[in-house]
Amino acid sequence: MDFEILGEIGAIETIAQGKGIREHSRLVKRYGRGRWRKRKGLADIRLSSGELCRAEVHWYEATGIGRREFKIKHIF
């Protein structure tokens, strides 16, 4: 599902970090070594259909690499 994040992401929490991330080895192979964390937060988004809504989004991030692979987990 394609979407665009509008504004800031709020209520950010860390779900897992380091080897606790199931996808850790894939992330290192694809983006490089770093202190990988899986995070979640709430954001206002625009869906590809143009609809605006609030959603819980998950992503991976590492220092020096940034945020990668955003996905929508729940739409409110």
PDB file of N, CA, C and O in Angstrom:
ATOM      1  N   MET A   1       0.853  -1.175   0.000  1.00  0.00           N
ATOM      2  CA  MET A   1       0.000   0.000   0.000  1.00  0.00           C
ATOM      3  C   MET A   1       0.899   1.238   0.000  1.00  0.00           C
ATOM      4  O   MET A   1       1.759   1.381   0.868  1.00  0.00           O
ATOM      5  N   ASP A   2       0.703   2.116  -0.955  1.00  0.00           N
ATOM      6  CA  ASP A   2       1.472   3.357  -1.020  1.00  0.00           C
ATOM      7  C   ASP A   2       0.792   4.414  -0.178  1.00  0.00           C
ATOM      8  O   ASP A   2      -0.435   4.522  -0.163  1.00  0.00           O
ATOM      9  N   PHE A   3       1.605   5.198   0.529  1.00  0.00           N
ATOM     10  CA  PHE A   3       1.072   6.271   1.347  1.00  0.00           C
ATOM     11  C   PHE A   3       2.149   7.322   1.568  1.00  0.00           C
ATOM     12  O   PHE A   3       3.334   7.083   1.333  1.00  0.00           O
ATOM     13  N   GLU A   4       1.710   8.496   2.027  1.00  0.00           N
ATOM     14  CA  GLU A   4       2.613   9.605   2.306  1.00  0.00           C
ATOM     15  C   GLU A   4       2.372  10.048   3.737  1.00  0.00           C
ATOM     16  O   GLU A   4       1.225  10.232   4.145  1.00  0.00           O
ATOM     17  N   ILE A   5       3.444  10.221   4.506  1.00  0.00           N
ATOM     18  CA  ILE A   5       3.326  10.688   5.883  1.00  0.00           C
ATOM     19  C   ILE A   5       3.263  12.208   5.858  1.00  0.00           C
ATOM     20  O   ILE A   5       4.106  12.870   5.253  1.00  0.00           O
ATOM     21  N   LEU A   6       2.252  12.748   6.525  1.00  0.00           N
ATOM     22  CA  LEU A   6       2.053  14.193   6.581  1.00  0.00           C
ATOM     23  C   LEU A   6       2.460  14.683   7.971  1.00  0.00           C
ATOM     24  O   LEU A   6       1.850  14.281   8.961  1.00  0.00           O
ATOM     25  N   GLY A   7       3.456  15.525   8.063  1.00  0.00           N
ATOM     26  CA  GLY A   7       3.881  16.077   9.353  1.00  0.00           C
ATOM     27  C   GLY A   7       4.757  15.129  10.147  1.00  0.00           C
ATOM     28  O   GLY A   7       5.419  14.248   9.598  1.00  0.00           O
ATOM     29  N   GLU A   8       4.742  15.334  11.450  1.00  0.00           N
ATOM     30  CA  GLU A   8       5.589  14.573  12.372  1.00  0.00           C
ATOM     31  C   GLU A   8       4.925  13.271  12.796  1.00  0.00           C
ATOM     32  O   GLU A   8       3.701  13.147  12.767  1.00  0.00           O
ATOM     33  N   ILE A   9       5.745  12.301  13.189  1.00  0.00           N
ATOM     34  CA  ILE A   9       5.254  11.057  13.774  1.00  0.00           C
ATOM     35  C   ILE A   9       5.305  11.240  15.286  1.00  0.00           C
ATOM     36  O   ILE A   9       6.335  11.641  15.830  1.00  0.00           O
ATOM     37  N   GLY A  10       4.198  10.947  15.968  1.00  0.00           N
ATOM     38  CA  GLY A  10       4.131  11.122  17.415  1.00  0.00           C
ATOM     39  C   GLY A  10       4.024   9.798  18.144  1.00  0.00           C
ATOM     40  O   GLY A  10       3.841   8.750  17.525  1.00  0.00           O
ATOM     41  N   ALA A  11       4.139   9.851  19.472  1.00  0.00           N
ATOM     42  CA  ALA A  11       4.017   8.673  20.350  1.00  0.00           C
ATOM     43  C   ALA A  11       4.937   7.543  19.888  1.00  0.00           C
ATOM     44  O   ALA A  11       4.512   6.392  19.785  1.00  0.00           O
ATOM     45  N   ILE A  12       6.192   7.875  19.611  1.00  0.00           N
ATOM     46  CA  ILE A  12       7.149   6.887  19.090  1.00  0.00           C
ATOM     47  C   ILE A  12       7.618   5.960  20.209  1.00  0.00           C
ATOM     48  O   ILE A  12       7.979   6.404  21.298  1.00  0.00           O
ATOM     49  N   GLU A  13       7.602   4.665  19.913  1.00  0.00           N
ATOM     50  CA  GLU A  13       8.077   3.635  20.840  1.00  0.00           C
ATOM     51  C   GLU A  13       9.005   2.685  20.108  1.00  0.00           C
ATOM     52  O   GLU A  13       8.849   2.455  18.909  1.00  0.00           O
ATOM     53  N   THR A  14       9.978   2.131  20.832  1.00  0.00           N
ATOM     54  CA  THR A  14      10.848   1.097  20.275  1.00  0.00           C
ATOM     55  C   THR A  14      10.212  -0.249  20.572  1.00  0.00           C
ATOM     56  O   THR A  14       9.866  -0.541  21.717  1.00  0.00           O
ATOM     57  N   ILE A  15      10.057  -1.079  19.529  1.00  0.00           N
ATOM     58  CA  ILE A  15       9.465  -2.402  19.674  1.00  0.00           C
ATOM     59  C   ILE A  15      10.557  -3.442  19.920  1.00  0.00           C
ATOM     60  O   ILE A  15      10.417  -4.305  20.785  1.00  0.00           O
ATOM     61  N   ALA A  16      11.644  -3.353  19.153  1.00  0.00           N
ATOM     62  CA  ALA A  16      12.748  -4.307  19.271  1.00  0.00           C
ATOM     63  C   ALA A  16      14.027  -3.614  18.822  1.00  0.00           C
ATOM     64  O   ALA A  16      13.985  -2.604  18.120  1.00  0.00           O
ATOM     65  N   GLN A  17      15.176  -4.172  19.238  1.00  0.00           N
ATOM     66  CA  GLN A  17      16.451  -3.598  18.810  1.00  0.00           C
ATOM     67  C   GLN A  17      17.502  -4.689  18.670  1.00  0.00           C
ATOM     68  O   GLN A  17      17.404  -5.750  19.286  1.00  0.00           O
ATOM     69  N   GLY A  18      18.502  -4.411  17.854  1.00  0.00           N
ATOM     70  CA  GLY A  18      19.616  -5.347  17.655  1.00  0.00           C
ATOM     71  C   GLY A  18      19.166  -6.700  17.137  1.00  0.00           C
ATOM     72  O   GLY A  18      18.345  -6.789  16.224  1.00  0.00           O
ATOM     73  N   LYS A  19      19.711  -7.749  17.729  1.00  0.00           N
ATOM     74  CA  LYS A  19      19.395  -9.118  17.306  1.00  0.00           C
ATOM     75  C   LYS A  19      17.962  -9.520  17.629  1.00  0.00           C
ATOM     76  O   LYS A  19      17.500 -10.562  17.164  1.00  0.00           O
ATOM     77  N   GLY A  20      17.249  -8.717  18.416  1.00  0.00           N
ATOM     78  CA  GLY A  20      15.851  -8.983  18.730  1.00  0.00           C
ATOM     79  C   GLY A  20      14.920  -8.725  17.552  1.00  0.00           C
ATOM     80  O   GLY A  20      13.746  -9.093  17.601  1.00  0.00           O
ATOM     81  N   ILE A  21      15.428  -8.101  16.500  1.00  0.00           N
ATOM     82  CA  ILE A  21      14.646  -7.856  15.286  1.00  0.00           C
ATOM     83  C   ILE A  21      14.763  -9.084  14.393  1.00  0.00           C
ATOM     84  O   ILE A  21      15.873  -9.497  14.057  1.00  0.00           O
ATOM     85  N   ARG A  22      13.650  -9.664  14.009  1.00  0.00           N
ATOM     86  CA  ARG A  22      13.667 -10.867  13.161  1.00  0.00           C
ATOM     87  C   ARG A  22      14.387 -10.632  11.844  1.00  0.00           C
ATOM     88  O   ARG A  22      15.036 -11.540  11.324  1.00  0.00           O
ATOM     89  N   GLU A  23      14.283  -9.440  11.305  1.00  0.00           N
ATOM     90  CA  GLU A  23      14.846  -9.098  10.002  1.00  0.00           C
ATOM     91  C   GLU A  23      16.258  -8.510  10.101  1.00  0.00           C
ATOM     92  O   GLU A  23      16.746  -7.936   9.128  1.00  0.00           O
ATOM     93  N   HIS A  24      16.909  -8.639  11.231  1.00  0.00           N
ATOM     94  CA  HIS A  24      18.188  -7.959  11.469  1.00  0.00           C
ATOM     95  C   HIS A  24      19.236  -8.276  10.398  1.00  0.00           C
ATOM     96  O   HIS A  24      19.840  -7.355   9.847  1.00  0.00           O
ATOM     97  N   SER A  25      19.460  -9.531  10.099  1.00  0.00           N
ATOM     98  CA  SER A  25      20.502  -9.883   9.116  1.00  0.00           C
ATOM     99  C   SER A  25      20.167  -9.330   7.724  1.00  0.00           C
ATOM    100  O   SER A  25      21.066  -8.906   6.998  1.00  0.00           O
ATOM    101  N   ARG A  26      18.896  -9.332   7.351  1.00  0.00           N
ATOM    102  CA  ARG A  26      18.492  -8.772   6.055  1.00  0.00           C
ATOM    103  C   ARG A  26      18.730  -7.267   6.015  1.00  0.00           C
ATOM    104  O   ARG A  26      19.178  -6.740   4.997  1.00  0.00           O
ATOM    105  N   LEU A  27      18.439  -6.576   7.097  1.00  0.00           N
ATOM    106  CA  LEU A  27      18.659  -5.130   7.163  1.00  0.00           C
ATOM    107  C   LEU A  27      20.146  -4.794   7.024  1.00  0.00           C
ATOM    108  O   LEU A  27      20.513  -3.854   6.319  1.00  0.00           O
ATOM    109  N   VAL A  28      20.990  -5.561   7.696  1.00  0.00           N
ATOM    110  CA  VAL A  28      22.439  -5.328   7.615  1.00  0.00           C
ATOM    111  C   VAL A  28      22.936  -5.576   6.195  1.00  0.00           C
ATOM    112  O   VAL A  28      23.747  -4.803   5.684  1.00  0.00           O
ATOM    113  N   LYS A  29      22.468  -6.636   5.554  1.00  0.00           N
ATOM    114  CA  LYS A  29      22.881  -6.926   4.175  1.00  0.00           C
ATOM    115  C   LYS A  29      22.432  -5.842   3.206  1.00  0.00           C
ATOM    116  O   LYS A  29      23.178  -5.463   2.303  1.00  0.00           O
ATOM    117  N   ARG A  30      21.226  -5.350   3.390  1.00  0.00           N
ATOM    118  CA  ARG A  30      20.669  -4.380   2.442  1.00  0.00           C
ATOM    119  C   ARG A  30      21.141  -2.948   2.670  1.00  0.00           C
ATOM    120  O   ARG A  30      21.467  -2.245   1.714  1.00  0.00           O
ATOM    121  N   TYR A  31      21.183  -2.506   3.940  1.00  0.00           N
ATOM    122  CA  TYR A  31      21.476  -1.102   4.239  1.00  0.00           C
ATOM    123  C   TYR A  31      22.805  -0.870   4.948  1.00  0.00           C
ATOM    124  O   TYR A  31      23.300   0.256   4.964  1.00  0.00           O
ATOM    125  N   GLY A  32      23.386  -1.900   5.529  1.00  0.00           N
ATOM    126  CA  GLY A  32      24.662  -1.756   6.224  1.00  0.00           C
ATOM    127  C   GLY A  32      24.528  -1.914   7.730  1.00  0.00           C
ATOM    128  O   GLY A  32      23.427  -1.979   8.276  1.00  0.00           O
ATOM    129  N   ARG A  33      25.682  -1.973   8.383  1.00  0.00           N
ATOM    130  CA  ARG A  33      25.714  -2.148   9.836  1.00  0.00           C
ATOM    131  C   ARG A  33      25.287  -0.866  10.527  1.00  0.00           C
ATOM    132  O   ARG A  33      25.533   0.240  10.045  1.00  0.00           O
ATOM    133  N   GLY A  34      24.648  -1.044  11.655  1.00  0.00           N
ATOM    134  CA  GLY A  34      24.193   0.083  12.453  1.00  0.00           C
ATOM    135  C   GLY A  34      23.460  -0.435  13.672  1.00  0.00           C
ATOM    136  O   GLY A  34      23.264  -1.641  13.825  1.00  0.00           O
ATOM    137  N   ARG A  35      23.063   0.461  14.520  1.00  0.00           N
ATOM    138  CA  ARG A  35      22.286   0.085  15.702  1.00  0.00           C
ATOM    139  C   ARG A  35      20.814   0.069  15.298  1.00  0.00           C
ATOM    140  O   ARG A  35      20.100   1.056  15.476  1.00  0.00           O
ATOM    141  N   TRP A  36      20.372  -1.060  14.755  1.00  0.00           N
ATOM    142  CA  TRP A  36      19.028  -1.173  14.195  1.00  0.00           C
ATOM    143  C   TRP A  36      17.979  -1.272  15.286  1.00  0.00           C
ATOM    144  O   TRP A  36      18.165  -1.967  16.285  1.00  0.00           O
ATOM    145  N   ARG A  37      16.864  -0.562  15.082  1.00  0.00           N
ATOM    146  CA  ARG A  37      15.720  -0.590  15.978  1.00  0.00           C
ATOM    147  C   ARG A  37      14.447  -0.669  15.159  1.00  0.00           C
ATOM    148  O   ARG A  37      14.342  -0.033  14.110  1.00  0.00           O
ATOM    149  N   LYS A  38      13.483  -1.440  15.625  1.00  0.00           N
ATOM    150  CA  LYS A  38      12.154  -1.443  15.015  1.00  0.00           C
ATOM    151  C   LYS A  38      11.309  -0.524  15.875  1.00  0.00           C
ATOM    152  O   LYS A  38      11.263  -0.683  17.095  1.00  0.00           O
ATOM    153  N   ARG A  39      10.636   0.445  15.248  1.00  0.00           N
ATOM    154  CA  ARG A  39       9.894   1.455  15.988  1.00  0.00           C
ATOM    155  C   ARG A  39       8.466   1.562  15.480  1.00  0.00           C
ATOM    156  O   ARG A  39       8.146   1.117  14.378  1.00  0.00           O
ATOM    157  N   LYS A  40       7.614   2.160  16.301  1.00  0.00           N
ATOM    158  CA  LYS A  40       6.229   2.414  15.898  1.00  0.00           C
ATOM    159  C   LYS A  40       5.814   3.778  16.411  1.00  0.00           C
ATOM    160  O   LYS A  40       6.370   4.290  17.383  1.00  0.00           O
ATOM    161  N   GLY A  41       4.820   4.363  15.738  1.00  0.00           N
ATOM    162  CA  GLY A  41       4.307   5.664  16.136  1.00  0.00           C
ATOM    163  C   GLY A  41       3.010   5.971  15.412  1.00  0.00           C
ATOM    164  O   GLY A  41       2.569   5.218  14.544  1.00  0.00           O
ATOM    165  N   LEU A  42       2.406   7.098  15.788  1.00  0.00           N
ATOM    166  CA  LEU A  42       1.156   7.532  15.179  1.00  0.00           C
ATOM    167  C   LEU A  42       1.425   8.695  14.240  1.00  0.00           C
ATOM    168  O   LEU A  42       2.186   9.605  14.567  1.00  0.00           O
ATOM    169  N   ALA A  43       0.794   8.659  13.068  1.00  0.00           N
ATOM    170  CA  ALA A  43       1.007   9.715  12.075  1.00  0.00           C
ATOM    171  C   ALA A  43      -0.249   9.950  11.260  1.00  0.00           C
ATOM    172  O   ALA A  43      -1.077   9.055  11.088  1.00  0.00           O
ATOM    173  N   ASP A  44      -0.377  11.178  10.761  1.00  0.00           N
ATOM    174  CA  ASP A  44      -1.412  11.483   9.774  1.00  0.00           C
ATOM    175  C   ASP A  44      -0.838  11.102   8.421  1.00  0.00           C
ATOM    176  O   ASP A  44       0.289  11.471   8.090  1.00  0.00           O
ATOM    177  N   ILE A  45      -1.618  10.358   7.638  1.00  0.00           N
ATOM    178  CA  ILE A  45      -1.124   9.876   6.343  1.00  0.00           C
ATOM    179  C   ILE A  45      -2.125  10.180   5.244  1.00  0.00           C
ATOM    180  O   ILE A  45      -3.307  10.408   5.501  1.00  0.00           O
ATOM    181  N   ARG A  46      -1.626  10.180   4.005  1.00  0.00           N
ATOM    182  CA  ARG A  46      -2.464  10.282   2.817  1.00  0.00           C
ATOM    183  C   ARG A  46      -2.277   8.992   2.032  1.00  0.00           C
ATOM    184  O   ARG A  46      -1.166   8.673   1.610  1.00  0.00           O
ATOM    185  N   LEU A  47      -3.354   8.257   1.839  1.00  0.00           N
ATOM    186  CA  LEU A  47      -3.315   7.017   1.065  1.00  0.00           C
ATOM    187  C   LEU A  47      -3.220   7.327  -0.423  1.00  0.00           C
ATOM    188  O   LEU A  47      -3.459   8.462  -0.835  1.00  0.00           O
ATOM    189  N   SER A  48      -2.877   6.340  -1.225  1.00  0.00           N
ATOM    190  CA  SER A  48      -2.755   6.536  -2.666  1.00  0.00           C
ATOM    191  C   SER A  48      -4.087   6.964  -3.297  1.00  0.00           C
ATOM    192  O   SER A  48      -4.101   7.565  -4.371  1.00  0.00           O
ATOM    193  N   SER A  49      -5.198   6.654  -2.632  1.00  0.00           N
ATOM    194  CA  SER A  49      -6.516   7.053  -3.131  1.00  0.00           C
ATOM    195  C   SER A  49      -6.820   8.522  -2.831  1.00  0.00           C
ATOM    196  O   SER A  49      -7.809   9.063  -3.324  1.00  0.00           O
ATOM    197  N   GLY A  50      -5.961   9.178  -2.012  1.00  0.00           N
ATOM    198  CA  GLY A  50      -6.164  10.562  -1.651  1.00  0.00           C
ATOM    199  C   GLY A  50      -6.821  10.752  -0.290  1.00  0.00           C
ATOM    200  O   GLY A  50      -6.926  11.876   0.202  1.00  0.00           O
ATOM    201  N   GLU A  51      -7.264   9.653   0.318  1.00  0.00           N
ATOM    202  CA  GLU A  51      -7.923   9.708   1.625  1.00  0.00           C
ATOM    203  C   GLU A  51      -6.921  10.071   2.718  1.00  0.00           C
ATOM    204  O   GLU A  51      -5.813   9.535   2.752  1.00  0.00           O
ATOM    205  N   LEU A  52      -7.314  10.988   3.617  1.00  0.00           N
ATOM    206  CA  LEU A  52      -6.490  11.379   4.752  1.00  0.00           C
ATOM    207  C   LEU A  52      -6.975  10.641   5.993  1.00  0.00           C
ATOM    208  O   LEU A  52      -8.179  10.574   6.237  1.00  0.00           O
ATOM    209  N   CYS A  53      -6.052  10.085   6.782  1.00  0.00           N
ATOM    210  CA  CYS A  53      -6.436   9.378   8.000  1.00  0.00           C
ATOM    211  C   CYS A  53      -5.258   9.316   8.976  1.00  0.00           C
ATOM    212  O   CYS A  53      -4.127   9.664   8.638  1.00  0.00           O
ATOM    213  N   ARG A  54      -5.556   8.870  10.174  1.00  0.00           N
ATOM    214  CA  ARG A  54      -4.541   8.677  11.218  1.00  0.00           C
ATOM    215  C   ARG A  54      -4.231   7.193  11.261  1.00  0.00           C
ATOM    216  O   ARG A  54      -5.138   6.366  11.167  1.00  0.00           O
ATOM    217  N   ALA A  55      -2.948   6.845  11.403  1.00  0.00           N
ATOM    218  CA  ALA A  55      -2.574   5.440  11.379  1.00  0.00           C
ATOM    219  C   ALA A  55      -1.383   5.163  12.296  1.00  0.00           C
ATOM    220  O   ALA A  55      -0.592   6.052  12.609  1.00  0.00           O
ATOM    221  N   GLU A  56      -1.283   3.912  12.710  1.00  0.00           N
ATOM    222  CA  GLU A  56      -0.091   3.435  13.411  1.00  0.00           C
ATOM    223  C   GLU A  56       0.851   2.919  12.329  1.00  0.00           C
ATOM    224  O   GLU A  56       0.487   2.047  11.541  1.00  0.00           O
ATOM    225  N   VAL A  57       2.057   3.463  12.299  1.00  0.00           N
ATOM    226  CA  VAL A  57       3.051   3.043  11.312  1.00  0.00           C
ATOM    227  C   VAL A  57       4.243   2.398  12.022  1.00  0.00           C
ATOM    228  O   VAL A  57       4.609   2.793  13.129  1.00  0.00           O
ATOM    229  N   HIS A  58       4.834   1.409  11.373  1.00  0.00           N
ATOM    230  CA  HIS A  58       6.036   0.742  11.872  1.00  0.00           C
ATOM    231  C   HIS A  58       7.152   0.973  10.861  1.00  0.00           C
ATOM    232  O   HIS A  58       6.894   1.107   9.665  1.00  0.00           O
ATOM    233  N   TRP A  59       8.401   1.021  11.346  1.00  0.00           N
ATOM    234  CA  TRP A  59       9.555   1.191  10.482  1.00  0.00           C
ATOM    235  C   TRP A  59      10.808   0.722  11.195  1.00  0.00           C
ATOM    236  O   TRP A  59      10.796   0.463  12.399  1.00  0.00           O
ATOM    237  N   TYR A  60      11.899   0.615  10.428  1.00  0.00           N
ATOM    238  CA  TYR A  60      13.216   0.288  10.974  1.00  0.00           C
ATOM    239  C   TYR A  60      14.075   1.538  10.868  1.00  0.00           C
ATOM    240  O   TYR A  60      13.949   2.305   9.913  1.00  0.00           O
ATOM    241  N   GLU A  61      14.956   1.745  11.857  1.00  0.00           N
ATOM    242  CA  GLU A  61      15.876   2.870  11.754  1.00  0.00           C
ATOM    243  C   GLU A  61      17.190   2.524  12.431  1.00  0.00           C
ATOM    244  O   GLU A  61      17.244   1.719  13.360  1.00  0.00           O
ATOM    245  N   ALA A  62      18.250   3.158  11.936  1.00  0.00           N
ATOM    246  CA  ALA A  62      19.581   2.988  12.511  1.00  0.00           C
ATOM    247  C   ALA A  62      20.308   4.327  12.455  1.00  0.00           C
ATOM    248  O   ALA A  62      20.099   5.121  11.538  1.00  0.00           O
ATOM    249  N   THR A  63      21.152   4.563  13.432  1.00  0.00           N
ATOM    250  CA  THR A  63      21.947   5.783  13.481  1.00  0.00           C
ATOM    251  C   THR A  63      22.846   5.852  12.253  1.00  0.00           C
ATOM    252  O   THR A  63      23.523   4.879  11.921  1.00  0.00           O
ATOM    253  N   GLY A  64      22.854   6.983  11.590  1.00  0.00           N
ATOM    254  CA  GLY A  64      23.677   7.169  10.403  1.00  0.00           C
ATOM    255  C   GLY A  64      23.058   6.637   9.122  1.00  0.00           C
ATOM    256  O   GLY A  64      23.535   6.953   8.032  1.00  0.00           O
ATOM    257  N   ILE A  65      22.012   5.841   9.230  1.00  0.00           N
ATOM    258  CA  ILE A  65      21.342   5.274   8.052  1.00  0.00           C
ATOM    259  C   ILE A  65      19.967   5.907   7.879  1.00  0.00           C
ATOM    260  O   ILE A  65      19.555   6.202   6.757  1.00  0.00           O
ATOM    261  N   GLY A  66      19.265   6.115   8.972  1.00  0.00           N
ATOM    262  CA  GLY A  66      17.953   6.751   8.927  1.00  0.00           C
ATOM    263  C   GLY A  66      16.806   5.765   8.996  1.00  0.00           C
ATOM    264  O   GLY A  66      16.995   4.590   9.312  1.00  0.00           O
ATOM    265  N   ARG A  67      15.610   6.258   8.695  1.00  0.00           N
ATOM    266  CA  ARG A  67      14.384   5.457   8.747  1.00  0.00           C
ATOM    267  C   ARG A  67      14.178   4.740   7.425  1.00  0.00           C
ATOM    268  O   ARG A  67      14.349   5.332   6.359  1.00  0.00           O
ATOM    269  N   ARG A  68      13.814   3.471   7.491  1.00  0.00           N
ATOM    270  CA  ARG A  68      13.611   2.655   6.296  1.00  0.00           C
ATOM    271  C   ARG A  68      12.368   1.784   6.439  1.00  0.00           C
ATOM    272  O   ARG A  68      11.984   1.422   7.551  1.00  0.00           O
ATOM    273  N   GLU A  69      11.747   1.453   5.326  1.00  0.00           N
ATOM    274  CA  GLU A  69      10.674   0.456   5.197  1.00  0.00           C
ATOM    275  C   GLU A  69       9.463   0.750   6.090  1.00  0.00           C
ATOM    276  O   GLU A  69       9.126  -0.038   6.973  1.00  0.00           O
ATOM    277  N   PHE A  70       8.823   1.879   5.850  1.00  0.00           N
ATOM    278  CA  PHE A  70       7.598   2.219   6.579  1.00  0.00           C
ATOM    279  C   PHE A  70       6.467   1.299   6.142  1.00  0.00           C
ATOM    280  O   PHE A  70       6.372   0.935   4.970  1.00  0.00           O
ATOM    281  N   LYS A  71       5.607   0.923   7.091  1.00  0.00           N
ATOM    282  CA  LYS A  71       4.416   0.152   6.761  1.00  0.00           C
ATOM    283  C   LYS A  71       3.284   0.529   7.706  1.00  0.00           C
ATOM    284  O   LYS A  71       3.511   0.866   8.868  1.00  0.00           O
ATOM    285  N   ILE A  72       2.071   0.468   7.192  1.00  0.00           N
ATOM    286  CA  ILE A  72       0.877   0.776   7.971  1.00  0.00           C
ATOM    287  C   ILE A  72       0.454  -0.498   8.706  1.00  0.00           C
ATOM    288  O   ILE A  72       0.324  -1.561   8.098  1.00  0.00           O
ATOM    289  N   LYS A  73       0.241  -0.378  10.015  1.00  0.00           N
ATOM    290  CA  LYS A  73      -0.215  -1.528  10.791  1.00  0.00           C
ATOM    291  C   LYS A  73      -1.679  -1.408  11.188  1.00  0.00           C
ATOM    292  O   LYS A  73      -2.374  -2.417  11.301  1.00  0.00           O
ATOM    293  N   HIS A  74      -2.155  -0.184  11.402  1.00  0.00           N
ATOM    294  CA  HIS A  74      -3.537  -0.009  11.827  1.00  0.00           C
ATOM    295  C   HIS A  74      -4.002   1.390  11.422  1.00  0.00           C
ATOM    296  O   HIS A  74      -3.299   2.373  11.656  1.00  0.00           O
ATOM    297  N   ILE A  75      -5.183   1.479  10.817  1.00  0.00           N
ATOM    298  CA  ILE A  75      -5.767   2.763  10.449  1.00  0.00           C
ATOM    299  C   ILE A  75      -6.902   3.058  11.406  1.00  0.00           C
ATOM    300  O   ILE A  75      -7.753   2.203  11.650  1.00  0.00           O
ATOM    301  N   PHE A  76      -6.918   4.286  11.959  1.00  0.00           N
ATOM    302  CA  PHE A  76      -7.947   4.696  12.916  1.00  0.00           C
ATOM    303  C   PHE A  76      -9.036   5.486  12.242  1.00  0.00           C
ATOM    304  O   PHE A  76      -9.985   5.912  12.899  1.00  0.00           O
TER     305      PHE A  76
END
